[in-house]
Amino acid sequence: MSDAKPIWIRDPLAILADGAARGIVIKDGRIVELVPAGGTPATADIAVFDAGEHVVLPGLINTHHHFYQTLTRALPAAMDRELFPWLQALYPVWAKLTPERLDLGVTVAMSELLLSGCTTTTDHHYVFPAGLEESVDIEVGVAKRLGMRVLLTRGSMNLSQRDGGLPPDSVVQDEDTILSDSARVVAKHHQRGADAMVQIALAPCSPFSVTTSLMRATADLAGKLDVRLHTHLAETEDENKFCQQMYGCRPLDYLEQCGWLNARTWLAHGIFFNPDEMRRLGRAGTTVSHCACSNQLLASGCCPVCEMEEAGVGIGIGVDGSASNDGSNLMQEVRAAFLLQRARYGVTKVSHKDALRWATTGSAACVGRPELGEIAVSKAADLALFKLDELRFSGHGDPLAALVLCGAHRADRVMVAGRWAVIDGAIPGLDVADLIRRHSSAARAMQAG
């Protein structure tokens, strides 16, 4: 246990919690008190952080990303293409990843997320060219340096172009290699319990880039190791056609046949599910990561979040890969999801609080971490504090609404497990200018030729 003093985050401008008008008390990485209006903490000998200029949120949780793709933002060869041709343009570039380049791409992605108020992030890394076998280990190292909570997925592809899939041979692995390394990274890095900082999930990329044998074997391994499962599903109509032609069924039917339709699984995108499929997802406890910016940029469609929630499907928020979003800012993703779904459903069905809920408790359900995503006693002390001192907020009325409606994009303070990971809008010890220089150089080298 820590010998640091408890912290009273006192008198916030606003806070996304009931009964905490005078703030909250943090001790040993947990929230131990909500301080109501007119009250004072019962906890003795506390340090005070004056939050009078801050709007306090639970730490935002990112449920889908591809960190390495920060190295291929706004790539001309991939612009203005739908998903399948977009992937075909990018795979040869991603094949040039090296350990050093991956480290830089991951550091940029995680730093951008932290600065946007994200305290927990997933990543879906499925590209393993020769020399990049320890990709997950590299990501764990970056997460520990930055002090961020992560659920990293050991992704995979084993269905290359010669087998009728999309990726080139150079970025895929065979099934035995994939399963062996999946077991290795879980044994080495996966932490159990409510205080876990690093967890591992297993994540074949998609139905069109892995074999049925690998899908089934991965589900079996995840059950044996008691870890979560993740994949892309129902992102495009092309995927539906592919599954019908290849497997004689729709993507969700295929998923169920492979042993994936259960509460261990969360899916990226979930755009093209019919009403019966939504009910099946709800009954199974399978959750969905809504990636609003990516879906708009690739013109894939719009996740039917209201119908899915009515069917009992938990909805989280994901920024998706930077190559299809071109950003790793989770607070901006909250606003994008709010605007997209407001346009779809109207003002009476979607509010700014819904978008915040998706990025907090909804995302916590996706990653299987009920102790995250909420400001309440016994929950993890993962917090994002925003100031409203920019021009974009001038004249605001409701501070919580202003974060979403006026476009908050940078947190002033971020706390992870009771420790400050962002102070005064910066990550302590991170030389951002040097990171940009080295990351940009690596991106140019990958994109050359």
C-alpha positions as CSV (number, residue, x, y, z in Angstrom):
1,M,0.0,0.0,0.0
2,S,1.1,3.6,-0.7
3,D,2.2,5.8,2.2
4,A,1.2,8.9,0.2
5,K,-1.4,11.1,1.8
6,P,-5.0,10.8,0.6
7,I,-6.0,13.5,-1.9
8,W,-9.2,15.6,-1.8
9,I,-10.0,16.8,-5.2
10,R,-12.0,19.8,-3.8
11,D,-14.9,21.8,-5.1
12,P,-14.8,21.0,-8.8
13,L,-16.5,23.4,-11.3
14,A,-18.6,20.3,-12.3
15,I,-18.2,16.6,-11.8
16,L,-19.8,13.6,-13.6
17,A,-21.1,12.0,-10.4
18,D,-24.1,12.4,-8.1
19,G,-23.5,13.4,-4.5
20,A,-20.0,14.8,-5.1
21,A,-20.5,18.5,-5.4
22,R,-17.6,19.2,-3.1
23,G,-15.4,16.6,-4.8
24,I,-13.9,13.2,-4.0
25,V,-11.2,11.7,-1.9
26,I,-8.5,9.4,-3.4
27,K,-6.5,6.9,-1.4
28,D,-4.3,4.1,-2.5
29,G,-5.5,4.3,-6.1
30,R,-9.2,4.2,-5.2
31,I,-12.0,6.6,-4.7
32,V,-12.8,6.4,-0.9
33,E,-15.3,9.3,-0.5
34,L,-17.7,11.4,-2.4
35,V,-18.0,14.7,-0.6
36,P,-21.6,16.2,-0.9
37,A,-22.6,19.8,-1.0
38,G,-22.0,21.4,2.4
39,G,-19.9,18.5,3.5
40,T,-16.2,17.9,4.3
41,P,-14.2,14.7,4.1
42,A,-14.3,12.1,6.9
43,T,-10.8,11.0,5.9
44,A,-8.0,12.5,8.1
45,D,-4.7,14.0,7.2
46,I,-5.4,14.7,3.5
47,A,-3.7,16.7,0.8
48,V,-5.9,19.1,-1.2
49,F,-6.1,19.7,-5.0
50,D,-8.2,22.7,-5.7
51,A,-10.4,21.8,-8.7
52,G,-12.4,25.0,-8.8
53,E,-11.4,25.5,-12.5
54,H,-11.9,21.9,-13.5
55,V,-14.7,19.7,-14.9
56,V,-14.0,16.2,-13.5
57,L,-14.8,13.1,-15.5
58,P,-14.1,9.4,-15.0
59,G,-11.1,8.6,-17.1
60,L,-12.2,7.9,-20.6
61,I,-11.7,4.4,-22.0
62,N,-10.7,3.7,-25.6
63,T,-12.0,0.4,-26.8
64,H,-10.5,0.1,-30.3
65,H,-7.2,1.3,-31.8
66,H,-4.3,0.4,-34.0
67,F,-1.3,2.3,-32.5
68,Y,1.1,1.6,-35.3
69,Q,-1.1,3.4,-37.8
70,T,0.0,6.8,-36.4
71,L,2.8,6.3,-38.8
72,T,0.5,6.4,-41.9
73,R,-1.8,9.4,-41.3
74,A,-3.3,11.1,-44.3
75,L,-1.4,8.8,-46.6
76,P,-2.1,9.9,-50.2
77,A,-2.2,6.3,-51.6
78,A,-4.9,5.4,-49.2
79,M,-7.1,8.5,-49.3
80,D,-10.6,8.4,-50.7
81,R,-10.9,4.6,-50.7
82,E,-13.3,2.3,-49.1
83,L,-12.2,-0.3,-46.5
84,F,-10.9,-3.2,-48.7
85,P,-8.9,-1.1,-51.2
86,W,-7.8,1.2,-48.3
87,L,-6.3,-1.9,-46.6
88,Q,-4.6,-3.1,-49.8
89,A,-2.9,0.3,-50.2
90,L,-1.7,0.3,-46.6
91,Y,-0.5,-3.3,-46.0
92,P,2.8,-2.9,-48.0
93,V,3.6,0.2,-46.0
94,W,2.9,-1.5,-42.7
95,A,5.1,-4.3,-43.7
96,K,8.0,-1.9,-43.2
97,L,7.4,-1.7,-39.5
98,T,10.5,-2.2,-37.2
99,P,10.7,-2.4,-33.4
100,E,12.0,1.2,-33.2
101,R,9.2,2.5,-35.5
102,L,6.6,0.6,-33.6
103,D,7.8,2.0,-30.3
104,L,7.5,5.6,-31.7
105,G,4.1,4.9,-33.2
106,V,2.8,3.5,-29.9
107,T,4.3,6.3,-27.9
108,V,2.6,8.9,-30.1
109,A,-0.8,7.1,-29.9
110,M,-0.7,6.6,-26.1
111,S,0.5,10.2,-25.5
112,E,-2.2,11.7,-27.6
113,L,-4.8,9.6,-25.9
114,L,-3.6,10.5,-22.4
115,L,-3.6,14.2,-23.2
116,S,-7.2,13.8,-24.4
117,G,-8.4,12.5,-21.0
118,C,-8.0,8.8,-21.8
119,T,-6.8,6.7,-18.8
120,T,-7.3,3.1,-20.2
121,T,-6.8,2.1,-23.8
122,T,-7.0,-1.1,-25.9
123,D,-4.9,-1.7,-28.9
124,H,-5.4,-4.2,-31.8
125,H,-2.0,-5.1,-33.2
126,Y,-2.2,-7.7,-35.9
127,V,0.7,-6.9,-38.3
128,F,3.8,-9.1,-37.6
129,P,6.4,-8.7,-40.3
130,A,9.8,-10.4,-39.8
131,G,11.6,-8.9,-36.8
132,L,8.5,-7.6,-35.1
133,E,7.6,-10.7,-33.2
134,E,7.8,-8.9,-29.8
135,S,5.3,-6.2,-30.7
136,V,3.1,-6.7,-27.6
137,D,6.2,-6.5,-25.4
138,I,7.1,-3.2,-27.0
139,E,3.6,-1.8,-26.3
140,V,3.8,-3.0,-22.7
141,G,7.0,-1.1,-22.2
142,V,5.5,2.2,-23.6
143,A,2.5,1.8,-21.3
144,K,4.7,1.4,-18.3
145,R,6.8,4.5,-19.2
146,L,3.7,6.6,-19.6
147,G,1.8,5.2,-16.6
148,M,-1.3,4.3,-18.7
149,R,-3.7,1.4,-18.0
150,V,-3.9,-0.9,-21.1
151,L,-5.7,-3.9,-22.5
152,L,-3.4,-4.9,-25.4
153,T,-4.6,-7.5,-27.8
154,R,-2.3,-10.1,-29.4
155,G,-3.8,-9.8,-32.9
156,S,-3.2,-12.1,-35.8
157,M,-3.6,-12.7,-39.5
158,N,-2.9,-16.0,-41.3
159,L,-5.0,-15.7,-44.4
160,S,-2.9,-13.9,-47.0
161,Q,-3.5,-13.0,-50.6
162,R,-2.3,-16.4,-51.8
163,D,-5.0,-17.9,-49.7
164,G,-7.8,-15.6,-50.9
165,G,-7.4,-13.0,-48.1
166,L,-6.4,-9.3,-48.2
167,P,-3.0,-9.0,-46.5
168,P,0.3,-9.8,-48.3
169,D,2.3,-12.8,-47.2
170,S,4.9,-10.6,-45.5
171,V,2.7,-9.5,-42.6
172,V,0.9,-12.8,-41.7
173,Q,2.0,-15.7,-39.5
174,D,1.1,-19.4,-39.3
175,E,-1.4,-20.7,-36.7
176,D,1.0,-22.5,-34.5
177,T,3.2,-19.4,-34.2
178,I,0.2,-17.2,-33.4
179,L,-1.2,-19.5,-30.7
180,S,2.2,-20.1,-29.1
181,D,2.9,-16.4,-28.9
182,S,-0.6,-15.6,-27.7
183,A,0.0,-18.0,-24.7
184,R,3.4,-16.4,-24.1
185,V,2.3,-12.8,-23.9
186,V,-0.6,-13.7,-21.6
187,A,1.7,-15.6,-19.3
188,K,4.3,-12.8,-19.3
189,H,2.1,-9.7,-19.1
190,H,-1.5,-10.3,-18.1
191,Q,-2.4,-9.0,-14.7
192,R,-5.5,-10.1,-12.8
193,G,-7.7,-8.2,-10.4
194,A,-9.2,-4.7,-10.0
195,D,-5.8,-3.0,-9.8
196,A,-4.4,-4.5,-13.0
197,M,-2.5,-2.0,-15.2
198,V,-1.7,-4.4,-18.1
199,Q,-4.0,-7.0,-19.5
200,I,-3.9,-9.0,-22.7
201,A,-6.7,-10.1,-25.0
202,L,-6.6,-12.3,-28.1
203,A,-7.7,-10.7,-31.4
204,P,-7.7,-12.3,-34.8
205,C,-8.0,-9.4,-37.2
206,S,-11.2,-10.1,-39.1
207,P,-13.1,-12.9,-40.8
208,F,-11.4,-12.1,-44.1
209,S,-7.8,-12.3,-42.8
210,V,-7.8,-15.4,-40.6
211,T,-8.8,-19.0,-41.1
212,T,-11.8,-20.7,-39.4
213,S,-9.3,-23.0,-37.7
214,L,-7.5,-20.0,-36.1
215,M,-10.8,-18.3,-35.1
216,R,-11.9,-21.5,-33.2
217,A,-8.5,-22.2,-31.7
218,T,-8.2,-18.6,-30.4
219,A,-11.6,-18.8,-28.8
220,D,-10.6,-22.1,-27.1
221,L,-7.3,-20.6,-25.9
222,A,-9.0,-17.5,-24.6
223,G,-11.4,-19.7,-22.6
224,K,-8.5,-21.7,-21.2
225,L,-6.4,-18.7,-20.2
226,D,-9.5,-16.6,-19.1
227,V,-8.8,-13.6,-21.3
228,R,-11.0,-11.5,-23.5
229,L,-11.6,-11.8,-27.3
230,H,-11.7,-9.0,-29.9
231,T,-12.1,-8.7,-33.6
232,H,-13.6,-6.4,-36.3
233,L,-17.1,-7.4,-37.4
234,A,-20.0,-6.1,-39.5
235,E,-18.0,-3.0,-40.5
236,T,-19.0,-3.0,-44.2
237,E,-21.4,-4.6,-46.7
238,D,-18.3,-6.0,-48.4
239,E,-17.7,-8.1,-45.3
240,N,-21.2,-9.5,-45.4
241,K,-20.7,-10.5,-49.0
242,F,-17.3,-12.0,-48.3
243,C,-18.8,-14.2,-45.5
244,Q,-21.7,-15.2,-47.6
245,Q,-19.4,-16.3,-50.4
246,M,-16.7,-17.9,-48.3
247,Y,-18.7,-19.4,-45.4
248,G,-22.3,-19.4,-46.6
249,C,-23.6,-17.3,-43.8
250,R,-23.6,-13.8,-42.3
251,P,-20.6,-12.6,-40.1
252,L,-22.5,-13.0,-36.8
253,D,-23.5,-16.6,-37.7
254,Y,-19.9,-17.3,-38.6
255,L,-18.7,-15.8,-35.3
256,E,-21.1,-18.0,-33.4
257,Q,-20.0,-21.1,-35.2
258,C,-16.4,-20.3,-34.2
259,G,-17.4,-20.1,-30.5
260,W,-17.1,-16.3,-30.2
261,L,-20.7,-15.3,-29.3
262,N,-20.3,-14.8,-25.6
263,A,-19.6,-12.2,-22.8
264,R,-15.8,-12.6,-23.3
265,T,-16.0,-10.9,-26.7
266,W,-16.2,-7.2,-27.7
267,L,-16.4,-6.3,-31.4
268,A,-15.2,-3.3,-33.3
269,H,-17.7,-1.3,-35.5
270,G,-20.9,-3.4,-35.5
271,I,-22.6,-1.3,-38.3
272,F,-24.5,-4.0,-40.3
273,F,-26.3,-6.1,-37.7
274,N,-30.0,-6.8,-38.3
275,P,-32.6,-6.6,-35.4
276,D,-32.4,-10.4,-34.7
277,E,-28.6,-10.3,-34.6
278,M,-28.7,-7.3,-32.2
279,R,-30.9,-9.4,-29.8
280,R,-28.5,-12.3,-30.1
281,L,-25.6,-10.1,-29.2
282,G,-27.5,-8.7,-26.2
283,R,-28.4,-12.1,-24.9
284,A,-24.8,-13.3,-25.3
285,G,-23.4,-10.3,-23.4
286,T,-21.2,-9.4,-26.4
287,T,-20.3,-5.7,-26.6
288,V,-19.5,-3.3,-29.4
289,S,-17.0,-0.5,-29.9
290,H,-18.5,2.4,-31.8
291,C,-15.8,4.1,-34.0
292,A,-17.6,7.2,-35.3
293,C,-14.7,9.1,-37.0
294,S,-13.4,6.0,-38.7
295,N,-16.8,5.0,-40.0
296,Q,-17.4,8.5,-41.4
297,L,-14.0,8.8,-43.0
298,L,-14.2,5.5,-44.7
299,A,-17.9,6.0,-45.4
300,S,-18.6,2.6,-44.0
301,G,-21.9,3.5,-42.4
302,C,-23.3,4.3,-38.9
303,C,-23.4,2.0,-35.9
304,P,-27.1,1.7,-34.8
305,V,-26.3,2.4,-31.2
306,C,-29.9,3.1,-29.9
307,E,-31.3,-0.1,-31.4
308,M,-28.4,-2.0,-30.0
309,E,-28.7,-0.6,-26.5
310,E,-32.5,-1.4,-26.6
311,A,-31.5,-4.9,-27.5
312,G,-29.2,-5.1,-24.5
313,V,-25.9,-4.6,-26.3
314,G,-23.3,-2.6,-24.4
315,I,-21.7,0.2,-26.4
316,G,-18.3,1.7,-25.9
317,I,-16.2,4.2,-27.9
318,G,-13.1,3.7,-29.9
319,V,-10.9,6.1,-31.9
320,D,-9.8,3.2,-34.3
321,G,-6.6,3.4,-36.1
322,S,-5.0,6.7,-36.9
323,A,-4.9,5.8,-40.6
324,S,-8.7,5.8,-40.8
325,N,-9.3,8.4,-38.1
326,D,-6.1,10.4,-38.4
327,G,-6.2,11.2,-34.7
328,S,-6.0,9.5,-31.3
329,N,-8.1,12.0,-29.4
330,L,-10.8,10.3,-27.3
331,M,-12.5,13.4,-26.2
332,Q,-13.0,14.5,-29.8
333,E,-14.3,11.0,-30.5
334,V,-16.9,11.5,-27.9
335,R,-18.1,14.6,-29.6
336,A,-18.0,12.9,-33.0
337,A,-20.1,10.0,-31.7
338,F,-22.6,12.4,-30.2
339,L,-23.0,14.4,-33.4
340,L,-23.3,11.3,-35.6
341,Q,-25.8,9.6,-33.4
342,R,-27.8,12.9,-32.8
343,A,-28.1,13.3,-36.6
344,R,-29.3,9.7,-36.9
345,Y,-31.8,9.6,-34.0
346,G,-32.7,13.2,-33.2
347,V,-32.5,15.5,-30.1
348,T,-34.8,13.4,-27.9
349,K,-32.9,10.1,-28.1
350,V,-29.2,11.1,-27.8
351,S,-27.7,13.6,-25.4
352,H,-24.1,14.7,-24.5
353,K,-24.5,12.5,-21.4
354,D,-25.1,9.5,-23.6
355,A,-21.8,10.1,-25.5
356,L,-19.9,10.5,-22.2
357,R,-21.6,7.3,-20.9
358,W,-20.4,5.3,-23.9
359,A,-16.8,6.4,-23.3
360,T,-16.9,5.6,-19.6
361,T,-19.2,2.9,-18.2
362,G,-20.0,1.6,-21.7
363,S,-16.4,1.2,-22.6
364,A,-15.6,-0.3,-19.2
365,A,-18.1,-3.1,-20.0
366,C,-16.3,-3.7,-23.3
367,V,-13.0,-4.2,-21.6
368,G,-14.5,-6.2,-18.7
369,R,-13.4,-3.7,-16.0
370,P,-16.5,-2.8,-13.9
371,E,-14.2,-0.9,-11.5
372,L,-13.4,1.6,-14.2
373,G,-15.4,4.3,-15.9
374,E,-17.3,5.7,-12.9
375,I,-16.8,8.2,-10.1
376,A,-18.1,6.2,-7.1
377,V,-16.7,4.8,-3.8
378,S,-14.4,1.8,-4.3
379,K,-13.9,2.6,-8.1
380,A,-10.4,3.1,-9.5
381,A,-9.0,6.6,-9.2
382,D,-8.8,7.2,-12.9
383,L,-9.9,10.7,-13.7
384,A,-9.8,13.3,-16.4
385,L,-9.9,17.0,-15.4
386,F,-10.6,19.7,-18.1
387,K,-10.4,23.5,-17.8
388,L,-12.9,25.7,-19.7
389,D,-10.5,28.6,-20.2
390,E,-10.2,28.5,-24.0
391,L,-12.1,30.7,-26.5
392,R,-14.2,27.7,-27.6
393,F,-15.8,27.6,-24.1
394,S,-16.4,31.3,-23.6
395,G,-20.0,32.0,-22.7
396,H,-20.9,28.4,-21.8
397,G,-23.7,27.6,-19.4
398,D,-23.6,23.9,-18.4
399,P,-19.9,22.9,-17.9
400,L,-20.4,19.2,-18.6
401,A,-22.3,19.9,-21.8
402,A,-19.7,22.4,-22.8
403,L,-17.0,19.6,-22.9
404,V,-18.9,17.8,-25.6
405,L,-20.8,20.6,-27.4
406,C,-17.9,23.1,-27.5
407,G,-15.3,20.5,-28.4
408,A,-13.0,19.9,-25.5
409,H,-9.8,18.3,-26.8
410,R,-7.1,18.5,-24.2
411,A,-7.2,17.6,-20.5
412,D,-5.4,19.8,-18.0
413,R,-4.9,16.9,-15.5
414,V,-5.2,13.1,-15.9
415,M,-5.0,10.7,-13.0
416,V,-4.4,6.9,-13.4
417,A,-4.6,4.7,-10.4
418,G,-4.3,7.7,-8.1
419,R,-1.2,9.0,-9.8
420,W,-1.0,12.1,-12.0
421,A,-0.1,11.1,-15.5
422,V,-0.8,14.5,-17.1
423,I,0.0,17.8,-15.2
424,D,-0.8,21.2,-16.6
425,G,-1.7,19.7,-20.0
426,A,1.6,17.9,-20.4
427,I,3.0,14.4,-19.7
428,P,5.9,14.7,-17.2
429,G,9.2,13.9,-18.7
430,L,8.0,13.5,-22.3
431,D,9.9,15.7,-24.8
432,V,7.0,16.1,-27.3
433,A,9.1,18.1,-29.9
434,D,11.7,15.3,-30.0
435,L,9.0,12.6,-30.2
436,I,7.4,14.4,-33.2
437,R,10.8,14.8,-34.9
438,R,11.7,11.1,-34.5
439,H,8.2,9.8,-35.3
440,S,7.9,12.0,-38.4
441,S,11.2,10.7,-39.6
442,A,10.1,7.1,-39.1
443,A,6.9,7.8,-41.0
444,R,8.7,9.3,-43.9
445,A,11.0,6.3,-44.1
446,M,8.1,3.9,-44.1
447,Q,6.2,5.8,-46.7
448,A,9.1,6.3,-49.1
449,G,9.1,4.2,-52.3
